[in-house]
Amino acid sequence: MTAKRPRFTWAIGAATVLATAAAVLPASALDGPNAPAQLNFTAKINIGDKTACTGALVSPRWVLTAKSCFSAAGIPVTGKPTVATTVTVGRVDLAQTTVGTTRAAAELVPHASRDLVLVKLATGIASVKPVALASTPVTADQAVTAAGFGRTKTEWVPNKLHTGAFTATGDSSADVALTATGESVICQGDAGGPVLRTNGTTQELVAVASRSWQGGCLGMPSTETRTGAVATRVDDVRTWITGTANLVPGDMTGDNKPDLVAVEDTGKLFIYPGTGTGALGARIQIGTGGWSGASVAHRGDWTGDGMEDVVAVVGGELMVYPNRGDGTLAAPVKIGTLPTSAQIVVPGDVNKDGHPDVVAAYDNKLYLYNGTSGAKPAVAAPITIGTGGWGVMDLAAPGDANKDGRVDLLARDTRDGILYHYAGLPDGKNFSERTEYGRGYTTSFRPLIAGAADADRNGVADTWTTTNEGTLRFYKGGADIHGPIDGSSVEVGSGGWHTIQSLS
């Protein structure tokens, strides 16, 4: 950064907390030029009305920042924030409200041993591309850029994002030492801000600002001239970041537990929140009527906001119903036309292009509709992937049942009740020859079948079925030498399920 503005700031009040750590103060604002629009993944975090930090959007619904931003302000760092916390993303100039957005923070997930915390947004953000995560550590004296919304040398609370140039040196620990280039400095309010490395044309996140000497920052004594800082590396905790921030297949409510969606014979649509054990919580109505006869599916984010949406064939129209973040649905977007009798499932991302896809059965054939990129949900022209015999099959979407990194299909032959597994193939548009998954799934004994993704969170795909007694059963997924099979089952719904017309 230039000599004009200090920019990395820590949370207000953090200086006294960290002053005993080798006399190093919490990281503060960055002193440097205004940041380019490409850094719009950088977030301004307001914790109550007195504390502010910086962060980086790492997925549409999650921001990574410094754990000490919250702990220094006396706020518990796990669970729902105890004071109102807002996160603004997509604005390198906070005064430009025509771009970007502000979201409430819904949950804090701290790292066990590092100055890192993931902040979950109440609803996701589709309009901002998350920052890329580094997969390798910094090398000795590597050039990096730090960005932050913190205090500068001349402003207490600047509106504009600033950047600063540093050289970084890491070791095997969590710390990355930052040495200022020129008169760059990290000031109060920049804690949690991204430290970025250029990799080709990509800016990738290598560390998060943690502590700084803050020499020259507004409000610091003139005798303090040190401008070095310490950041927390992130390359070796990518799995923790992505494991927390990535969408869990089947999760509609945002709690990382797969849910069940069902149509009742009254024409109403309900969501049954998963508990993470295969059991379900009390149902919530998300559709008031008109769903009778609809083929309904949910698996994948169709709007780019990090939340799983509902896809349905209603009255011959293929529609995406965006998730508002809690499982309730916004106005639908039409993406195609199908026969009213068409049966659909959304297995996930079949061709691994980053977009969910639709598999549909009608006219005795099986079709794949690939999701496409764009401002609105859309699908490409269908590809025929099954030429006959599909008129007697009931489809279900288990996710990746054989754990090979590709999503699969289940299909029940309604003539004999045999349930088959079809593995996704590497070509991204076909499924393997079938293998037997389970027997005894006749339409009279097990009227409805739904893939449950990994509903009990043990790493294996599961299923739910209704029974001829009007109950609901959860089947733990299993495997034998031939591949995935059904496992043991347990009753998770004691009655009333005979009124349900469809499950997904």
JOMO-V932568 format. One line per field, one symbol per residue. ss: DSSP state (~ for helix, > for strand, _ for the rest). Layout:
BEGIN
ss = ???
END
This chain:
BEGIN
ss = _______>>____~~~~~______>>_>>>___>__~~~__>>>>>>___>>>>>>>>>__>>>>__~~~~_______>_____>>>>>___>_______>>>>>>>>>>______>>>>>__________>>________>>>>>>>___________>_>>>>>>>>>____>>>>>>_____>_______>>>>>>__>>>>>>>>>>>________________>>>>>_~~~~~~~~~~~______________>>>>>____>>>>>>_____>>>>>>>>_______>>>>___________>>>>>__>>>>>>>_____>>>>>>>>>_____>>>>>>________>>>>>>__>>>>>_>_______>___>>>>___~~~>>>>>>>________>>>>>>_____>>>>_>______>___>>>>__________>>>___________>>>>_____>>>>>>>>>__>>>>>>>>>>>___~~~>>>>_
END
